Amino acid sequence: MDPAGTGFDGTTPLYDNLRYGDRKSSITLGAGVEARLIEAEAALQAGDTLAGGGFYTALNGPRANPADRGYFDATTRAGTPAIGVLPDLTPVDAANAGGAVNLLFNERARWLWLTAHRLSDLRRLIRQYGRAADSVFPTGPYFKVQFPQYGTDVNFPIPIDEQNNPNFAQCIDRNP
């Protein structure tokens, strides 16, 4: 993928969002691909990850049916063909990804891009799958001089306006 130019700093490559091409684009609230990903996770948790099982059937459904993905048009903004049929995933792909959990969350990251699922997925990897926060979230040096290190947050801070609300009942710690 070629960058569409550079960002505000004049050096960082800028990649355009083709999923929602302009401000008038409809935003998908839920699509069949999200349902298939939920089915895949249920199969994963049930241990159904053998070739031909429910895990791969659910993951491969959207790959085989571009029209059922919920957001791909026939062409991209540039007029080039949108993504067609993708190859089926197999246990080899899971092994190459470092396991079925990694494969599932990689697929979720790609299919659900720009749908506000990623932060909760990363936090679930910590809480429900026992991953360490520093193995899920980026750590160490950051490429921008203004912020030379990644932060340690694993959630969005609760706004002060909400913390002042006497009816606010959520936790206010910074744990995942």
NORKA-V651634 format. One record per backbone hydrogen bond with DSSP energy under -1.0 kcal/mol. NH is the residue of the N-H (numbers start at 0). CO is the residue of the C=O. Records with the same first field share a line. If there is no record, write none. Layout:
# NORKA-V651634
NH->CO ; CO
This chain:
# NORKA-V651634
3->13
6->11
9->6
13->4
24->21
34->30
35->31
36->32
37->33
38->34
39->35
40->36
41->37
42->38
43->39
44->40
45->41
46->43
47->42
48->46
52->49
54->47
56->52
57->53
58->54
59->55
60->56
63->59
64->60
67->64
68->65
75->79
78->75
81->73
85->62
93->89
94->90
95->91
96->92
98->93
102->98
103->99
104->100
105->101
106->102
107->103
108->104
109->105
110->106
111->107
114->111
120->116
121->117
122->118
123->119
124->120
125->121
126->122
127->123
128->123
130->124
134->131
136->132
141->147
149->139
162->158
163->159
167->164
